[in-house]
Amino acid sequence: MTDLETKEKIIKAARVLFADLGYEGTSVREIAKTAEVNVASVNYYFSSKENLFLEIMRSGYRECAEDLKLLLEKNNGHLEDTLVDFLDHFLTNSHDLLSHFKMMMSSQHSHLLVSEGTEDSSFGPPGGMIISEALKKESPNSGPQDIIWAMRTLFSHVTHLSLIHTCCLRTNQNVAFSTKDDLEKSIRRITRLVIQELKHPQHNANNL
């Protein structure tokens, strides 16, 4: 077995265990047993459980940001269509999304650690800078605080719908307005509302 194959076996086993048992509930010994390697191999390739956890999280973080960038380029910078495609990407890779979400929730400081040194470190979610730049083009007069609010609102909506669909809606056909078309319409609607709020903040504030 090559070094790369061994390393990938460890990462694959650790991702499942971290997602199912949490960071604190997973031991290096259990990771080695599941990967069918010895404990020394885990320590050799990753030095510690924390480093292994962070490598998995950083890899997922970078991939998510890169995928979003490619989707925006594919849609010629059109944010609404990009976010709809982003939902489809999440649904297609729902197992990975759920695993990374569970891993993130299992470690109190995981986001600060995985985003460190990336272009998104000051924005929050992966691809945050990409969404923010697209929003600035839609509403060039909006300030940084409004742009960050809009970016986080849109990213949260897409990931929330993806997780809810993966965990609950996909297996329950009796929930109203829960088809993929319904989810896409929801994303288009919230995107238009957020952009409208950016462009006309005072008008909308008067109607609160």
C-alpha positions in Angstrom: 0.0 0.0 0.0 1.4 3.4 -1.0 1.7 6.4 1.4 -1.2 8.1 -0.4 -3.4 5.1 -0.1 -2.7 4.7 3.6 -3.3 8.4 4.2 -6.6 8.3 2.3 -7.8 5.2 4.3 -7.1 7.1 7.6 -8.9 10.2 6.4 -11.9 8.1 5.2 -12.2 6.3 8.5 -11.7 9.4 10.6 -14.3 11.4 8.7 -17.0 8.8 9.5 -16.0 8.5 13.1 -15.7 12.2 13.7 -19.2 12.7 12.2 -20.8 9.9 14.1 -19.0 10.2 17.5 -17.8 13.8 17.6 -14.2 15.0 18.0 -14.0 14.2 21.8 -15.7 10.8 21.3 -13.2 9.6 18.7 -9.9 8.2 19.6 -6.8 7.7 17.5 -6.9 4.0 18.4 -10.5 3.7 17.0 -9.5 5.6 13.8 -6.5 3.2 13.3 -8.7 0.1 13.9 -11.4 1.3 11.5 -8.7 2.2 8.8 -7.0 -1.2 9.4 -3.7 0.5 10.1 -1.6 0.8 13.3 -1.7 3.8 15.6 1.9 4.7 14.6 0.7 5.3 11.0 -1.9 7.8 12.2 0.7 9.6 14.2 3.2 9.4 11.4 1.0 11.0 8.8 -0.9 13.5 10.9 1.1 13.9 14.2 -2.2 14.2 16.3 -5.9 13.7 16.3 -6.4 17.5 16.1 -4.2 17.8 12.9 -6.2 14.9 11.3 -9.5 16.6 12.2 -8.3 20.0 10.8 -7.0 18.5 7.6 -10.4 16.9 6.9 -12.2 20.1 7.7 -9.8 22.4 5.8 -10.0 20.1 2.7 -13.8 20.3 2.8 -13.8 24.0 3.3 -11.4 24.7 0.4 -13.4 22.3 -1.9 -16.7 24.1 -1.1 -15.2 27.5 -1.8 -13.7 26.3 -5.1 -16.9 24.6 -6.2 -18.8 27.8 -5.5 -16.3 29.8 -7.5 -16.6 27.5 -10.5 -20.4 27.7 -10.3 -20.3 31.5 -10.4 -18.1 31.4 -13.4 -20.4 28.9 -15.1 -23.3 31.2 -14.5 -21.4 34.3 -15.8 -21.5 36.0 -12.3 -25.3 35.6 -11.9 -25.7 35.1 -8.2 -29.3 33.7 -8.1 -28.6 31.0 -10.6 -25.3 30.2 -8.9 -27.0 29.7 -5.5 -29.6 27.4 -7.1 -26.8 25.3 -8.6 -25.0 25.5 -5.2 -28.1 23.9 -3.6 -28.0 21.1 -6.3 -24.3 20.6 -5.6 -25.1 20.2 -1.8 -27.9 17.8 -2.5 -25.8 15.7 -4.9 -23.1 15.5 -2.2 -25.5 15.4 0.7 -23.5 12.8 2.7 -20.3 14.9 2.6 -22.3 18.0 3.6 -23.9 16.3 6.5 -20.6 14.7 7.7 -18.8 18.1 7.6 -21.6 19.8 9.3 -21.6 17.3 12.1 -17.8 17.5 12.4 -18.0 21.3 12.6 -20.6 21.1 15.3 -18.5 18.7 17.3 -15.6 21.1 17.8 -16.2 24.5 19.3 -13.4 26.3 17.4 -13.4 24.3 14.2 -14.5 27.2 11.9 -11.9 29.6 13.1 -9.2 27.0 12.6 -10.3 25.7 9.2 -10.8 29.1 7.7 -7.5 30.5 9.0 -5.2 31.6 6.2 -7.9 31.4 3.5 -9.5 34.3 1.6 -12.7 33.6 3.6 -11.1 34.0 7.0 -12.8 37.4 7.6 -16.1 36.4 6.0 -17.2 33.2 7.8 -18.5 30.4 5.5 -16.5 28.9 2.6 -17.0 31.0 -0.5 -18.0 34.0 1.6 -15.8 36.3 -0.3 -17.1 35.1 -3.6 -20.7 35.7 -2.6 -19.8 39.0 -1.2 -18.1 40.2 -4.4 -21.2 39.1 -6.4 -23.4 41.1 -4.0 -21.3 44.2 -4.4 -21.8 44.0 -8.1 -25.6 43.8 -7.6 -25.5 46.7 -5.1 -22.3 48.7 -5.4 -23.4 51.4 -2.9 -24.0 49.0 0.0 -21.6 49.1 2.9 -19.5 46.2 4.3 -21.8 45.4 7.2 -24.8 45.1 4.8 -22.9 43.0 2.4 -21.7 40.6 5.1 -25.3 40.3 6.4 -26.6 39.5 2.9 -23.9 37.0 2.3 -24.4 35.1 5.5 -28.2 35.2 5.1 -28.0 33.6 1.6 -25.3 31.0 2.6 -27.3 30.1 5.7 -30.5 29.7 3.7 -28.9 27.4 1.1 -27.2 25.2 3.6 -30.3 25.1 5.9 -32.5 23.9 3.0 -29.8 21.3 2.0 -29.5 19.9 5.5 -33.2 19.8 6.1 -33.9 18.1 2.8 -31.1 15.6 3.4 -32.2 14.8 7.0 -36.0 15.0 6.8 -37.7 16.1 3.6 -36.3 13.6 1.2 -37.8 10.7 3.0 -41.1 12.3 3.9 -43.3 13.0 0.8 -46.2 14.4 2.9 -44.4 17.7 3.8 -45.8 20.6 1.8 -43.6 22.6 -0.5 -40.6 20.3 -0.1 -39.8 19.2 -3.6 -36.5 20.2 -5.2 -38.4 22.8 -7.3 -39.9 24.3 -4.2 -36.4 24.6 -2.6 -35.1 26.3 -5.8 -38.0 28.7 -5.8 -37.2 29.5 -2.1 -33.6 30.3 -2.9 -34.6 32.5 -5.9 -37.1 34.3 -3.7 -34.7 35.0 -0.8 -31.9 36.1 -3.2 -34.2 38.7 -4.8 -35.5 39.9 -1.4 -31.9 40.2 0.0 -30.7 42.1 -3.1 -33.8 44.4 -2.9 -33.0 45.1 0.8 -29.4 46.0 -0.2 -30.6 48.4 -2.9 -33.4 50.0 -0.9 -32.5 49.8 2.8 -34.2 53.0 3.9 -37.4 52.2 2.0 -37.5 48.7 3.5 -36.6 50.0 7.0 -39.7 52.3 6.9 -41.9 49.3 6.3 -40.7 47.3 9.3 
